[in-house]
Amino acid sequence: MKEKLKIFIGLFSIFFKIGLVTFGGGIAMLPILEREIAEKRKWATAEELLDWFAIGQSTPGIIAVNVATFTGYKQAKAAGGIVATAGMVSPSIIVITIIAMFISNFKDIAWVQKALTGINVSVAAILTYAVYKFASKSVKSVFGLVLLIIAFALIYILNVSTIWIILGSAILGIIIYACRGEFKKASSAEKK
């Protein structure tokens, strides 16, 4: 019982800390999550983290919260997922509640506006770094690079909804997997 409690406290405190110090959400959290979860604590591999990000991106909810849930589940099943998720969302709930209480007092103050402008620039830099790191680990072939460029063009130039890009990429991946005969290889490997 003490060991389980120690795991829960660890999950809650780490994800509370990540939720408290991370601005920009989603992809911007990737470097911090990778350092804290994959490198320091070895709760997941970098590859698992990228998979969780991909799943978190293509499912409802906030990516970082989904990753916290996956990590918690891996460590302590459903209860671990709940505890890790609670740790991740608690700082946001606290901060947003405080901001909501005082927003009318601060919205017109010049230094607050300047601080928010500075935060926006910092978040843009963090997002750029996270996207670069994510792409460098995800794009492993010329085909992957071509798919990345096509997806970017469809989203940025033609304004195609990201849901169609995700669904199309998933279908394309399944078709390529099937054409290579990977389904047969996987099923014969499972029988052994």
HUCOR-V195839 format. One record per backbone hydrogen bond with DSSP energy under -0.5 kcal/mol. NH is the residue of the N-H (numbers start at 0). CO is the residue of the C=O. If there is no record, write none. Layout:
# HUCOR-V195839
nh=NH co=CO
nh=NH co=CO
This chain:
# HUCOR-V195839
nh=4 co=0
nh=5 co=1
nh=6 co=2
nh=7 co=3
nh=8 co=4
nh=9 co=5
nh=10 co=6
nh=11 co=7
nh=12 co=8
nh=13 co=9
nh=14 co=10
nh=15 co=11
nh=16 co=12
nh=17 co=13
nh=18 co=14
nh=19 co=15
nh=20 co=16
nh=21 co=17
nh=22 co=20
nh=27 co=24
nh=28 co=25
nh=29 co=26
nh=32 co=28
nh=33 co=29
nh=34 co=30
nh=35 co=31
nh=36 co=32
nh=37 co=32
nh=37 co=33
nh=38 co=33
nh=39 co=34
nh=40 co=35
nh=42 co=36
nh=43 co=36
nh=48 co=44
nh=49 co=45
nh=50 co=46
nh=51 co=47
nh=52 co=48
nh=53 co=49
nh=54 co=50
nh=55 co=51
nh=56 co=52
nh=57 co=53
nh=58 co=54
nh=65 co=61
nh=66 co=62
nh=67 co=63
nh=68 co=64
nh=69 co=65
nh=70 co=66
nh=71 co=67
nh=72 co=68
nh=73 co=69
nh=74 co=70
nh=75 co=71
nh=76 co=72
nh=79 co=75
nh=80 co=76
nh=81 co=77
nh=82 co=78
nh=83 co=79
nh=84 co=80
nh=85 co=81
nh=86 co=82
nh=87 co=83
nh=88 co=84
nh=89 co=85
nh=90 co=86
nh=92 co=88
nh=93 co=89
nh=94 co=90
nh=95 co=91
nh=96 co=92
nh=97 co=93
nh=98 co=94
nh=99 co=95
nh=100 co=96
nh=101 co=97
nh=101 co=98
nh=102 co=98
nh=104 co=101
nh=105 co=101
nh=105 co=102
nh=106 co=102
nh=108 co=105
nh=111 co=108
nh=112 co=108
nh=113 co=109
nh=114 co=110
nh=115 co=111
nh=116 co=112
nh=117 co=113
nh=118 co=114
nh=119 co=115
nh=120 co=116
nh=121 co=117
nh=122 co=118
nh=123 co=119
nh=124 co=120
nh=125 co=121
nh=126 co=122
nh=127 co=123
nh=128 co=124
nh=129 co=125
nh=130 co=126
nh=131 co=127
nh=132 co=128
nh=133 co=129
nh=134 co=130
nh=135 co=131
nh=136 co=132
nh=137 co=133
nh=138 co=134
nh=139 co=137
nh=144 co=140
nh=145 co=141
nh=146 co=142
nh=147 co=143
nh=148 co=144
nh=149 co=145
nh=150 co=146
nh=151 co=147
nh=152 co=148
nh=153 co=149
nh=154 co=150
nh=155 co=151
nh=156 co=152
nh=157 co=152
nh=159 co=153
nh=163 co=160
nh=164 co=160
nh=165 co=161
nh=166 co=162
nh=167 co=163
nh=168 co=164
nh=169 co=165
nh=170 co=166
nh=171 co=167
nh=172 co=168
nh=173 co=169
nh=174 co=170
nh=175 co=171
nh=176 co=172
nh=177 co=173
nh=178 co=174
nh=179 co=175
nh=180 co=177
nh=181 co=176
nh=184 co=180
nh=185 co=181
nh=186 co=182
nh=187 co=183
nh=188 co=184
nh=189 co=185
nh=190 co=186
nh=191 co=187
